[in-house]
Amino acid sequence: MSLLLPAAACAQAYVGRPKLVVIVVIDQFRGDYLNRDRAEFKGRGFRLFMDQGAWFTDCYYDYANTKTAPGHATIGTGAYSDGHGIESNEFWDASRSWEKKVSSVEDERYQLVDLPPASIPANQPGAPATALNYVIGSSPRNLRATTLGDELRLATQGRARVYGVSLKDRAAILPAGQAANGAFWIDNSSGHFTTSTYYMEHLPEWARAFNASDRPAQAVRDAKLDSTTQFFELVGHMPAANSYELDFTKALIDGEKLGQRGVTDLVVVSLSANDIQGHQFGPDSDSEEQMILALDHDLDDFNSWLDKTVGLDNVWLALTADHGIPSIPADAARLGINAATVDMDALYQMLNAELNARYSKGKQSQYILPGPDLPYITLDRRAFEKAGIGEQAAEEAVAALLPGAVTAQTPKIAQDANPAQPPAQHRLPPSPQFAGAYTRLEMAHGTLPSTEFGRLLAHSYADHGNWYVFLALGAYQMEDFHGGLATTHFTPWSYDRDVPLAFYGAPFAAGEYHIRVAPVDLAATLASLAGINQPSASVGRVLTESIKPVKPAVEQ
Ligand SMILES: [Zn+2]
C-alpha cells in the first residue's frame, strides 16, 4: 500500500503550487549591484534571496537589444524578441503610422481609466480646457507570445488572477501578458495609478481609495517637494517611488485577496525608480548606492508584510531586472576606456547625404526615418522604392555606409566633466568605433555569423513591416546624451545584459549559483514547478540545480 507522508512531514517537502507568486523586476539593475552593497543589506530584503533563496550571480540576457520593453516581455514570456515580437520601447510600424513611432504598448482602440480631472486628455469626456489631445490607451497588442501569467490563467480556466504594477505602462503590461486581470501604472502628472479599458472600465474600489488617500502626496513629500504636476520626472527617480509602488502592490494583494483564494495568483511588480535616476547619474554614483540601500529596506518591509498577510511559506518570489547599464561615458573615458559618444543626428544627416548622392542626386530625400533609437536604424522604404531600390540593396547600402559614418563622427565627451580629475594627457581622446551592422533580411533569414554574436542578433529580430539595419557600436559607446554625462542601455555588451536572478520559496535549494543562466529561465523554471505549460515561445531552461529533490511517497 502506498501512503503519502503524514501532514507534518509534508510541510517540510515541496507541496505543489504556491498561493502567490511575486516577480520583482528592478528597472536597470545590473547583476553586480547585489555584490557591491552586500555587506550593507539588512533584514529580509535582498538578503532573503541571497541568504535563504537560490541566487544566480551570472545571469545574462541572450540578445543584443537591451531595452526596457523587450526586457520586460522576455521576463514574462521566457522568449527573446524573435519570439515575443517586442524589440524596443518604441518603433516604426508601417501598418500604423508613417508620421511617428508607436510605443510598444500604446493602443488607440483603448482609453486610460479614471485619470484625475487635470490629466484627462482632450479626446475624453471631462477634459479641462488646457488638456492635451494626446493620451491614448495601452494594451499588449504587440506581444506575440503568451506569458507565465497567461499560462497560469489558462491552466486554471481563469481562476488564477494575474496583475502587473509599475510606474511605466510597458513595464506593467508586457511581463503580465494578454490574459492578465489588470496592469496598473501611473499618470505621469499626478502619480495616481491608472489602467486601460483593455482591462477594465474603471479602477477597482481599492485602487480608487489608494489614489484618493494621502499616499500620492506622501510620496511627493518623501521626495522633498511641496507639490508637483511632474510626478514621474520629479518623484519617479527618487527612492520614495519604490515604496510608493510597493504600497500600491500591497493594496492590490489586499484588495483582490491574492494568495488567499485557494488558487495560485501572480503579481509582477516592476520598480522604475532605479532606471529613471540611473540614466542621469550612472551606476557608480552615490545616488545609485542610496537607491539600492533604500530599496533593500523597502523590500524587507514588503516581504515581511507578505509573510504576515499570505505567509512566506506559501509564496514564491523571483527577483530580476530588464537590463543593466554601462558607466557614464565621461567616467569610463577618464579611466582609459574608449567610451566615445556618437551624435546620431549628424550620423543620420551623413547617411541621407550619401544616399541622395547615390540615388537622387541634387535632392534632399529622407532615406532614414527620424528619431534614432539604437540599435535599430529604420529606413524609409518609400524613398528607396521611389528610387527603384529594393529592400536588400537598400539595407546593404546603409550597412556598408555605417563603418565610415560612425568613425567620421567627432567624439563628444565633456572634457571638463570633472576638472579635479582631468583625463590623462598622454592618451588620445576616445574615438567612435564601429562593431557591426546587419540587415533586417540577414536577421529574418538567419544568415548571420555562426558565432555567439550571431546568436544574440538572431534573438533581436522583430518585424513591424519596415526595413532596418542593426548597428552595434564599440563597447561603452553610445548615442550622445549631455556630452557623455548621462548613460543608456541598448547594446549586445555584457554590462547591458547582466542582471540578477534569484528565487525564494519552498521548492528552491538555498545557495549561490555561479553557473551562467539567462532571464528566460525564470518563466521556464516557475512554469515547471507550478506544473503548467511553459509560455508559447519559451526558450528557457528549467534551473534544476536550484530545485530541491522531491521526496518520493513512502512505501509501507
Ligand atoms: Zn528599463
Residues whose N, C-alpha, C, O or C-beta is under 5 A from the ligand:
A	BS01	ZN	D27 Q28 K67 T68 D275 D322
